[in-house]
Amino acid sequence: MIIDIRNGDITARENPSDIVIAMNAQLTDVQGIGKPFISKIHRTRPLRLGSVLSFQFDRDRALHMLICHNIGKGGWRDAPNYVRFGLDYLWDKQPDVVHSIVRIGTGRVGMRDGADHANIHAAMAISHLKLELFVLPSERDLVAMENLLASPTLVPFRYWSEDEGEQPLRVAA
């Protein structure tokens, strides 16, 4: 459920909440907040749509990647369902914790590949997880955020999918 809408940098220290973003199953053509992180992730297994990759983002927060679409036209077809699955999984792990989330499907890849961002937004709104929705900051803030995140240190800790359950997340060096 969306409990607040905020304008600003979701990664700023002033935001104490875990961060939730969308990711494609191929881990390619990544833009926005995921771009600085993706080069640190090397797949060691095929990623299933609907799964959640969780990383320690900084000392106090985690970054959760919802694997909710494929690259290409039609790749976002069932994204609202996969977003809801992932958010409800996170709610099951931490039912009283507020998470921060980006506007999934509204970025360059989502627009190009036909994401139904209205239905994705609805899935976020009806999920059980308490969410603060972060809207895009100004272009100047985006450049500053990319500079700050140029070399993130992510520590993988969990992989979940509906079919396989919860497992440790392993990444290759």
CORQUI-V389404 format. One record per residue. N is the residue number from 1. PHI is phi in degrees with one decimal (none if undefined). D_CENTER is the distance of its C-alpha to the mean C-alpha in Angstrom with 1 decimal. Layout:
N;PHI;D_CENTER
N;PHI;D_CENTER
//
This chain:
1;none;15.8
2;-85.9;15.3
3;-102.1;17.7
4;-161.6;17.5
5;-121.2;16.5
6;-123.9;16.5
7;-109.7;17.2
8;151.9;16.4
9;-83.7;14.4
10;-62.5;11.3
11;-90.1;12.2
12;-61.3;15.8
13;-59.8;17.8
14;-67.0;18.9
15;-95.3;15.6
16;-82.5;16.1
17;-84.5;13.0
18;-58.3;10.2
19;-110.6;7.0
20;-121.4;3.8
21;-134.0;1.5
22;-95.0;3.6
23;-146.8;6.0
24;-86.8;9.7
25;-67.8;12.0
26;-90.0;14.3
27;55.0;12.1
28;-129.3;14.2
29;50.2;14.7
30;-94.1;11.6
31;-127.8;11.9
32;68.8;10.7
33;-60.9;8.7
34;-73.9;7.7
35;-55.5;11.5
36;-66.3;13.1
37;-89.0;11.2
38;-64.4;11.7
39;-66.8;15.4
40;-86.3;15.3
41;-104.6;14.0
42;-116.8;16.8
43;-65.0;16.6
44;-115.6;19.2
45;-160.8;18.7
46;-65.0;17.7
47;-95.5;14.2
48;-94.0;14.5
49;-59.9;12.8
50;94.7;11.5
51;-82.8;10.9
52;-129.5;8.4
53;-103.1;8.6
54;-120.9;9.2
55;-132.2;10.8
56;-75.5;13.1
57;-82.5;12.1
58;-148.2;15.5
59;-56.6;18.4
60;-112.0;17.1
61;-128.5;13.3
62;-108.8;10.6
63;-115.5;7.2
64;-113.2;5.3
65;-103.8;3.6
66;-86.4;4.8
67;-81.4;7.7
68;-124.6;9.0
69;-157.3;11.4
70;-106.4;14.0
71;-79.2;15.4
72;111.6;18.5
73;-57.9;20.2
74;85.8;19.5
75;-69.8;16.3
76;-99.1;14.4
77;-48.1;17.3
78;-107.6;15.9
79;-55.0;12.3
80;-57.4;13.1
81;-65.4;14.3
82;-68.0;11.5
83;-62.4;9.1
84;-62.5;12.0
85;-55.3;12.7
86;-64.3;9.4
87;-65.4;9.8
88;-70.2;13.4
89;-62.5;13.1
90;-63.2;11.6
91;-62.4;14.4
92;-60.9;16.8
93;-75.2;16.1
94;-142.1;16.4
95;-63.2;17.9
96;-106.8;19.0
97;-97.1;16.2
98;-84.9;14.5
99;-115.6;10.7
100;-97.7;9.5
101;-140.2;7.1
102;-90.7;7.4
103;-80.1;9.6
104;-64.8;8.0
105;92.2;10.8
106;-99.7;12.9
107;-81.7;12.5
108;-56.7;15.1
109;-68.0;13.9
110;-61.7;13.2
111;-66.4;16.6
112;-64.3;18.3
113;-96.6;17.4
114;83.7;18.0
115;-62.8;14.9
116;-92.1;16.3
117;-64.6;14.2
118;-66.4;16.9
119;-72.4;16.4
120;-65.2;12.6
121;-61.2;13.3
122;-63.0;16.0
123;-61.9;14.0
124;-65.6;11.9
125;-67.8;15.4
126;-97.7;17.1
127;-67.0;14.8
128;-80.2;16.4
129;-69.0;13.7
130;-75.0;14.7
131;-126.1;12.3
132;-106.2;13.1
133;-86.4;11.9
134;-95.8;12.0
135;-93.1;13.8
136;-57.9;14.4
137;-74.8;16.9
138;-66.0;20.0
139;-57.7;20.3
140;-62.3;22.1
141;-65.9;19.2
142;-63.3;16.8
143;-64.8;19.4
144;-62.4;19.9
145;-64.2;16.2
146;-61.7;16.3
147;-66.2;19.6
148;-66.3;18.4
149;-98.5;15.6
150;-58.1;17.9
151;-136.4;18.2
152;-69.9;15.5
153;-113.6;16.5
154;-103.0;13.9
155;-113.0;15.5
156;-68.5;14.1
157;-138.6;15.1
158;-154.7;13.8
159;-124.1;13.2
160;-137.1;13.6
161;-141.5;14.6
162;-61.2;17.0
163;-76.9;19.7
164;-102.7;19.6
165;77.9;18.6
166;-93.9;17.4
167;-144.5;18.3
168;-63.0;18.0
169;-91.0;15.6
170;-110.9;17.9
171;-126.5;17.4
172;-85.6;20.4
173;-77.2;22.0
//
